[in-house]
Amino acid sequence: MSDGCTIAAKRVGDGLFLLKNRDLVYEDFRDSALFDDTLFAVSGVNIGTGTKAGVSIGVNKWGLAACSSTVLIKQADAYDFLLEEILRKAKTVDKAHDMVSDSLRSGKRYQWCNFVVGTLEGVGAIEIGEGVCELERNPRSITRANHHMKLPTKDVVLKASKEEREAGGPLPTSEKRHQMATKMLESASSLRDMTAILSTHSDSRGFDSICRHRAARIRDNALMGETTYSYIIEMHRIGPKKLSFKMHVARGNPCSNPYKEIAIDFDLSSRDKERIIKDFP
């Protein structure tokens, strides 16, 4: 199962927003969460097998948030496991990139993807291809969709089959979503602005739409899917060594479904963390 996701991060003052629309081919998809002393995250899915694997989006107690989007389905490991490892160990964007580089140098291979990672010091995108990765840093904002911007993989993606791209869709539609999100993110500064980005439609509301709607003639667009979940991680500095964390979750299209706010407190008891997991939308 391939995520046709649009993802982004932006620093605003002493805060950070991390955004992700999760576009999947499955109907009635239900996400689940992990919450322990190190991270709060949403479970990932192995796009080769459809089984739960690692994490798709999350934040750790040190103030690093991260999420992923698929570029190409390959015969390789689920990148969701690598993203979980990053959230369990990394405190900086550079450390996250080092962990990806080290894993690839050790011989590991992953589905092609993008990671967007962010802290209150800066944001970045880590692109993963065939045994290689590339980091783009930015002090304020970054966006990605379902193609690489730094790695020279455009020709491969253009020639890929519909099945290899699945919910990622044709390259031009991914490029359009990326351009739209980048332009809107430039002036975005509030939670309302972030929800507006994730609720934005193209004329088709299809592969090129940030908020994607399932086609009426599903047999003609079986791989397009729809936006099954929309996520916003919100982080703020509230003291010299104190951070506050929230995740805003909308199940279904964010243009028509409300976001539920989840307060993330890593000092909660195990029982309270289990309750939050149980009540996940």
N, C-alpha and C positions, 0 to 999 in steps of 0.2 A: 504494500500500500504506500503510495507516494503522497507526501504533503505538497499541495499546490499553494504554498504559503507566501504571504507578504510579511516581511519582518523588518523591524526598525528599532533604533534606540536614539534618545536625545537627552542631553544634560540641560537642565533648566535651573539656573541659580544653584542652590545647594541640594538639588534633587535630580533624579533620573527617571525617565520613562522607558520601558522596553515593551514593544508591541508585537503581537503575532495574531494573524488570522489563520486558522487551521482549516484548509480546504481538502476534503477527503471524498473518495468515491462511495464510501459506505453510507447507507441510510440508517437513521436512528443510532448513530455512533455515540457512545458514552465514554467520556474520559474518566480517569481516576488520578488521585494525587498521592505523593509521598511527602511525609513531614517527620523529620527527626531533628537531632541536635545540630545538624550541619546544614541541611537544605530543606526548602519547600519547593516542590516541583510537580509537574504534570507528567504522567507516564508517556514514554515514547512507544512507537510501534515499528517493528521490523518490516520494512517495505518489501522484503523478499518473501516473508512468510505470513505477515498479518498478525503476528503474536506480539504481546507487550514486551518492550525492551528498553531499558534505560529511561531517559527523560527527554521531553520535547521542549520544555521551557521551564525555567526555575530561577531561584535566587538563593545565595548562601549567606551564612551569618556574618561573613566578612564584608559583604556589600558588593559581590559580583553577581550580575544577572546575565543570563544567556538563553538563547533559543536557536532553532534550526529551521532550515528549509531544504528540500530535496532539489538536486540538479539533474541527476541521472541515476536510474536504477541499474545496478551492476551486481555481478555475482561476488559479493563482498560482505563484510560485517556491517551490522546496523550501526550507524554513527551515533545513535541515541545512547549507546553504552559509553562512548567517548565523551559525550556531552555531560553525562552523569559524573564521570570521573573528574572532569574539569570543575564542576560545581562542588565536588567533595574536597578538592584540594587547592584550587587556584584562588588567589586574592587579587590578581591584576590581569589586565588584558594581555600583557607580554607573557605572563606565566601560562595563561591559557594557550597562547600560540606555541610556546615552548613544548607544552604537553602534546599538542597535535604533532609537531615536528618530530619529537622523540618517538612517538608511537609509530609514525610512518617509517622512520629510520630503522625501527626494530623489525620491520617487515609486515606490519599490520596494513590491511587494505579495507577501505570503507566505501559505502555508497557515496557517490559524489554529492556534495552538499555545500551549504553556507552556514556558518555559525555567526550570529551577531552577539557580541559580548559587550558589557558596559559596567563601569564603576562611576563613582562621583568624580573621578579624576579624568576620565576619557572613555571613548567607545571605539569599537573596531569590528571589522568583519573578517573572519577566517574562512577562506575558501579551500575546500578539499577536493582534489581530483585524483588521478591515477598515481598514487604514491607521492604526490606533491601537495604542498599547501602554500598559501599566500596570505599575508596579513595586510589589511588596509586600516590604518589608524586615523582617528579624527578626534579633535578635542571636544566637539559638540554633538554631531549627529551622524548617523549612518543608516542606509537602507539596503535591503536585498530582496530579491524575489526568487525565481527558480532558474537562474543562470549565473555564471561567474562574470565578474567585472575585471578582475586582475589576471586570472589564469587564462591562457590562450586556448580555450575549449569551445569557442563559438562554432567552428565548423563541425565538430563532433556532435554538439547538441542539435545543430540544424539537420544533420543527417540521421539523428536517432529516430527509432520507431515510436509510434504513439504509445506502445506498451512500456518502452523505456522511460518515457516522459510522464505517462499516466496523468495524474491531476496537475502536474507542472505545466502541461499544455505546450503549444508551439512557442518557439523562442520569441517571436515578435509580441505575443501576448504577455509574456513575462517581462519583456523590456518595457512595455507600456505601463504595467503595474508599478514597476520600479521607478519610472519617471514620474508617475502621478504621486506616489508616496513621497519621493524626494522633494518635489516641489511643495507639497502641502506641509511637510515636516519643517521646512525652512522657517515658517512663521508660527508654527505650533508652540504653545507655551503652557497649556493647561490640560487637565484631564478631559475636559469637553473637546478640546482640539484633537486629542489623540483618538477619542471615540469617533469623531467626525472622519478622521482619516480611514479608520477601519470600517466605517459604514459607507464609504464612497463607492459608487457604481459607475461602470462604463455603460454605454448605450445597450450593449448586448447582455450585461450582467453575467457574462460567461467567463471564459479563460482569462480575458483581459481586465476583469473587474476585481478590485480589491475585496469588495463584499460580493461573493459569488452565489448565484442562485441556480438550483438544479433545473435543467431544461425540461420542458413539458414532454418533449419527445425524447425520452431517456435513451432509447435504442440508438439514436443518432449521436448522442453525446455521453455514452456510458462512462467514459473516462474523465469527464469534466467534474463531476461531483458538485459539492457546494461547500460553503463555509459552515462547518459543523460546530466550531467554537471560536470565540474571539477572546484574546487575553491582553491585559495591560498590567505589567508589574510597575509599581510606583515605590520609589525609595527616596527618603529625605534624611538629611542630617539634623538631629534635634539636640545635639550636644557634642562636646569635643571628641568623645569616644562612643557616641550613641547614635544608632540609625533606627529609623522606623520603616517598616515594609508592609505593603499591601499588594494583593492581586485582585484585579477586577476581571470577572469571568462572565461572559455571555454565552449561553448554550444556543446554537443556531445562529442565524444571520443577525449581526449586531445592529443592523438598521431597524429591526423590528422586535428584538428581544432585549430585555433590560440586563445590565451588568449587575452581578452580585459582588459585593465587596468582601474580601477575606482578609482580616487583620492577621499578620504573621508575626508571632512573638516566639523567638527561639527559646525563651526561658519558661514557656508553658510546661506543665506536667505531661507525661506520656499519655495519660488519659484524655487530657484536653486536646492534644494533638490528634489522637485517634478520633475524637468527636468531629474535629474539623475535616479530617479525611472522609469520614462517613457522610458528612453533610455537603461534600463537594458537589457542585451542580451537575 
